[in-house]
Amino acid sequence: MQEAQSIATNPALLAELVQLTKDAGDAILDIYHSDDFGIENKADASPVTAADLAAHHFLMDGLKRLTPHIPVVSEEDADSLTIPHYNACYWLIDPLDGTKEFISKNGEFTVNLALIENKKPSFGLVGVPVANAVYWGGNTLDAFKQIQTKVSIPSLINCSDTQNPLRVLASKSHLNNATKELIESLGPVTLIQAGSSLKFIRIAEGLADYYPRLAPTCEWDTAAAQAVLEGAGGSVTQANGEAMQYGKTGILNPHFIARGKVN
């Protein structure tokens, strides 16, 4: 938590990181509003766009300038995946989370920056470009939302008490049978669908209660938003109840469940 505390108690650095997240989102929007997304397929057949790469380069340059002593792992840089093997502290970024949402133009994509310390996300920033908003926080550091304007004032966000019926989140693009069966086992629920790391943010803002994920995700998909959710009083654990681990040999997450405040 040392680096996270250093950021949280340094208003100038925090403001620059928030602005960096916002500016990366603006770089994404420039392409979002263009006629050419530059869509290609990665080796795993997942899509990548010019916006993913533009945000990647923007964030890499910014983080090297603001925190030159902290290495950066990015979804868009395969060579960086060895960094966790030799560093207990590093940035883990997903420059554009929700590429499928971006391509379908539903607006539900995010920019994600997580600070990993000793295999846990200690601090995270999540930008929502179409909403002109940035969220940030971490366990013991609270969680905040800021709409970026000329006079930007952050507001504290918190999970709400669990509602009845349970407000359950599900992915728009990756809702599989195992997740459907788990949701059905919960009894009467209010189902809310959202894309990207916005599902964690909805819980952090008190707009949902429960997000089960029994389908593949990668560490960069969850780390930043997990930090924000924990700062807001929620939790993210493996489906078996154990803590999430980052910097593993493989980048895939286990199945997990994100929760808001437990009554």
GUDRENTOR-712183 format. One line per field, with one value per residue (C-alpha): x, y, z; residue in one letter; residue number from 1. Coordinates in nm, 3 decimals. Each point is the difference from the previous one (the first is absolute). Example, Ala and Ser with C-alpha at 12.3 -4.5 7.8 and 13.67 -1.06 7.14 Angstrom:
GUDRENTOR-712183
c1 <- 1.230	0.137
c2 <- -0.450	0.344
c3 <- 0.780	-0.066
voti <- A	S
lumnu <- 1	2
***
This chain:
GUDRENTOR-712183
c1 <- 0.000	0.301	-0.026	-0.379	0.027	0.259	-0.238	-0.306	0.186	0.155	-0.277	0.209	0.095	-0.353	-0.142	0.247	-0.092	-0.370	0.066	0.212	-0.290	-0.237	0.233	0.044	-0.378	-0.008	0.251	-0.238	-0.297	0.181	0.001	-0.345	-0.147	0.196	-0.089	0.291	0.062	0.300	-0.132	0.237	0.007	0.262	0.155	-0.280	-0.261	-0.111	-0.042	0.236	-0.062	0.199	-0.155	0.146	0.345	-0.034	-0.103	0.278	0.272	-0.154	-0.012	0.346	0.155	-0.196	0.079	0.369	-0.002	-0.203	0.130	0.325	0.098	-0.306	0.003	-0.314	-0.177	-0.247	-0.243	0.139	0.366	0.061	0.364	-0.109	-0.162	0.333	0.014	-0.204	0.253	0.264	-0.193	-0.229	-0.136	-0.110	-0.277	-0.244	-0.199	-0.277	0.002	-0.344	-0.213	-0.309	0.132	-0.313	-0.214	0.217	-0.047	-0.377	-0.005	-0.207	0.234	0.068	0.379	0.258	0.365	0.159	0.316	0.079	0.293	0.095	0.191	0.087	-0.245	-0.299	-0.148	0.075	-0.128	-0.195	-0.135	-0.288	-0.087	-0.339	0.063	-0.358	-0.102	0.305	0.057	0.289	-0.032	0.283	0.066	0.145	-0.044	0.026	0.024	-0.374	-0.138	-0.083	-0.171	0.087	-0.175	0.275	-0.087	0.193	-0.073	0.009	-0.099	0.020	-0.289	0.022	-0.178	-0.116	-0.169	-0.359	-0.162	-0.097	-0.346	-0.283	-0.041	0.373	0.129	0.224	0.236	0.083	0.220	-0.150	0.252	0.105	-0.304	0.054	-0.217	0.190	-0.058	-0.365	-0.050	0.160	-0.221	-0.309	0.099	-0.018	-0.379	-0.180	0.251	0.012	0.237	0.217	0.222	0.309	0.326	0.367	0.111	-0.314	-0.157	0.230	-0.060	-0.377	0.040	0.247	-0.255	-0.277	-0.192	0.039	0.082	0.159	0.208	0.084	0.251	0.035	0.160	0.357	0.148	0.357	0.167	-0.004	-0.379	-0.065	0.287	-0.076	-0.374	0.058	0.206	-0.276	-0.267	0.201	0.047	-0.379	-0.053	-0.051	0.204	0.121	0.091	0.050	-0.320	0.136	0.036	0.377	0.171	0.072	0.366	0.187	0.335	-0.063	0.192	-0.311	-0.192	-0.348	-0.214	-0.185	-0.378	-0.094	-0.283	-0.012	-0.227	-0.114	-0.059	-0.114	-0.289
c2 <- 0.000	0.231	0.131	0.024	0.211	0.219	0.067	0.054	0.253	0.189	0.221	0.118	-0.352	-0.129	0.284	-0.078	-0.369	0.085	0.238	-0.263	-0.246	0.264	0.093	-0.366	-0.020	0.306	-0.170	-0.296	0.227	0.161	-0.339	-0.097	0.296	-0.072	-0.219	-0.244	-0.202	-0.181	-0.335	-0.298	-0.338	-0.105	-0.347	-0.113	0.130	0.281	0.337	0.295	0.346	0.313	0.140	-0.282	0.077	0.379	-0.019	-0.251	0.231	0.302	-0.174	-0.154	0.340	0.167	-0.258	-0.002	0.377	0.010	-0.313	-0.096	-0.237	-0.223	-0.241	-0.044	-0.315	0.059	-0.224	0.139	-0.084	-0.376	0.053	0.178	-0.316	-0.105	0.312	-0.153	-0.283	0.246	0.289	0.009	0.339	0.095	0.163	-0.237	0.173	-0.080	0.300	-0.083	-0.249	-0.097	-0.002	-0.182	0.271	0.261	-0.165	-0.032	0.369	-0.049	0.221	-0.256	-0.011	0.119	0.092	-0.195	0.065	-0.212	0.021	-0.351	-0.040	-0.344	-0.176	0.222	0.312	0.275	0.290	0.033	0.254	-0.072	0.248	-0.001	0.203	0.048	0.127	0.226	-0.162	-0.151	-0.222	-0.085	-0.157	-0.289	-0.210	0.238	0.297	0.055	0.036	0.306	0.111	0.312	0.142	0.178	0.369	0.326	-0.013	-0.371	-0.094	-0.367	-0.158	-0.293	-0.316	-0.295	-0.334	-0.011	-0.253	-0.316	0.033	-0.252	-0.125	-0.023	0.226	-0.233	0.108	-0.202	0.056	0.122	-0.188	-0.300	-0.139	-0.377	-0.289	-0.051	0.362	-0.020	-0.309	0.167	0.306	-0.221	-0.172	0.333	0.017	0.321	0.260	0.322	-0.067	0.288	-0.038	0.213	-0.017	0.011	0.094	0.213	-0.297	0.054	0.375	-0.046	-0.185	0.259	0.276	-0.189	-0.082	-0.380	-0.268	-0.308	-0.094	-0.368	-0.079	-0.364	0.071	0.088	0.339	0.124	0.177	0.336	-0.030	0.007	0.154	0.372	-0.033	-0.244	0.269	0.258	-0.241	-0.087	0.371	0.038	-0.274	-0.300	-0.312	-0.228	-0.360	-0.320	-0.204	-0.232	0.296	0.034	0.330	0.101	-0.026	0.212	-0.055	-0.371	-0.210	0.007	0.323	-0.160	0.061	-0.274	0.026	0.276	0.182	0.376	0.123	0.325	0.070	-0.303	0.093
c3 <- 0.000	0.018	-0.356	0.020	0.315	-0.170	-0.287	0.220	0.216	-0.291	-0.145	-0.295	-0.110	0.052	-0.210	-0.279	0.003	-0.014	-0.291	-0.176	0.024	-0.135	-0.286	-0.100	-0.016	-0.226	-0.233	-0.016	-0.073	-0.292	-0.171	0.134	-0.187	-0.319	-0.297	0.039	0.318	-0.151	0.123	-0.003	0.175	0.252	0.009	0.234	-0.250	0.233	-0.171	0.037	-0.140	-0.070	0.319	0.215	-0.136	0.020	0.366	0.071	-0.130	0.171	0.338	-0.032	-0.072	0.281	0.266	-0.089	0.048	0.323	0.174	-0.176	0.282	-0.050	-0.298	-0.210	-0.114	-0.284	-0.181	-0.322	0.076	0.018	0.100	0.317	0.141	0.154	0.222	0.289	0.025	0.117	0.153	0.303	-0.109	-0.352	-0.199	-0.171	-0.273	-0.243	-0.234	-0.141	0.190	-0.193	-0.355	-0.117	0.161	-0.170	-0.340	0.051	0.105	0.316	0.205	0.273	-0.013	0.250	0.059	0.286	0.199	0.306	0.236	0.111	0.325	0.136	-0.232	0.087	-0.164	0.252	-0.210	-0.323	-0.247	-0.238	-0.272	-0.173	-0.316	-0.119	0.345	0.032	0.339	0.195	0.306	0.236	0.337	0.193	0.310	0.304	-0.244	-0.067	-0.353	-0.206	-0.320	-0.194	-0.303	-0.191	-0.044	0.029	0.373	0.082	0.353	0.106	0.186	0.240	-0.115	0.210	-0.045	0.121	0.228	-0.185	-0.155	-0.020	-0.266	-0.055	-0.279	-0.201	-0.275	-0.307	-0.302	-0.325	-0.212	0.212	0.184	-0.005	0.120	0.326	0.099	-0.104	0.217	0.301	-0.041	-0.029	0.327	0.185	-0.025	-0.101	-0.118	-0.194	-0.290	-0.117	-0.305	-0.057	-0.189	0.102	0.352	0.034	0.180	0.299	-0.016	0.012	0.330	0.132	-0.070	0.182	-0.319	0.021	0.255	-0.152	-0.303	-0.053	-0.275	-0.097	-0.337	-0.097	0.085	0.023	0.289	-0.181	-0.042	0.374	0.199	-0.027	0.055	0.289	0.174	-0.052	0.125	0.310	0.069	-0.016	0.257	-0.228	-0.067	-0.277	0.078	-0.190	-0.032	0.273	0.238	-0.021	-0.076	-0.359	-0.095	-0.254	-0.165	-0.047	-0.253	-0.218	-0.059	0.018	0.309	0.184	0.014	0.243	0.173	0.060	0.278	0.148	0.367	0.198	0.233
voti <- M	Q	E	A	Q	S	I	A	T	N	P	A	L	L	A	E	L	V	Q	L	T	K	D	A	G	D	A	I	L	D	I	Y	H	S	D	D	F	G	I	E	N	K	A	D	A	S	P	V	T	A	A	D	L	A	A	H	H	F	L	M	D	G	L	K	R	L	T	P	H	I	P	V	V	S	E	E	D	A	D	S	L	T	I	P	H	Y	N	A	C	Y	W	L	I	D	P	L	D	G	T	K	E	F	I	S	K	N	G	E	F	T	V	N	L	A	L	I	E	N	K	K	P	S	F	G	L	V	G	V	P	V	A	N	A	V	Y	W	G	G	N	T	L	D	A	F	K	Q	I	Q	T	K	V	S	I	P	S	L	I	N	C	S	D	T	Q	N	P	L	R	V	L	A	S	K	S	H	L	N	N	A	T	K	E	L	I	E	S	L	G	P	V	T	L	I	Q	A	G	S	S	L	K	F	I	R	I	A	E	G	L	A	D	Y	Y	P	R	L	A	P	T	C	E	W	D	T	A	A	A	Q	A	V	L	E	G	A	G	G	S	V	T	Q	A	N	G	E	A	M	Q	Y	G	K	T	G	I	L	N	P	H	F	I	A	R	G	K	V	N
lumnu <- 1	2	3	4	5	6	7	8	9	10	11	12	13	14	15	16	17	18	19	20	21	22	23	24	25	26	27	28	29	30	31	32	33	34	35	36	37	38	39	40	41	42	43	44	45	46	47	48	49	50	51	52	53	54	55	56	57	58	59	60	61	62	63	64	65	66	67	68	69	70	71	72	73	74	75	76	77	78	79	80	81	82	83	84	85	86	87	88	89	90	91	92	93	94	95	96	97	98	99	100	101	102	103	104	105	106	107	108	109	110	111	112	113	114	115	116	117	118	119	120	121	122	123	124	125	126	127	128	129	130	131	132	133	134	135	136	137	138	139	140	141	142	143	144	145	146	147	148	149	150	151	152	153	154	155	156	157	158	159	160	161	162	163	164	165	166	167	168	169	170	171	172	173	174	175	176	177	178	179	180	181	182	183	184	185	186	187	188	189	190	191	192	193	194	195	196	197	198	199	200	201	202	203	204	205	206	207	208	209	210	211	212	213	214	215	216	217	218	219	220	221	222	223	224	225	226	227	228	229	230	231	232	233	234	235	236	237	238	239	240	241	242	243	244	245	246	247	248	249	250	251	252	253	254	255	256	257	258	259	260	261	262	263
***
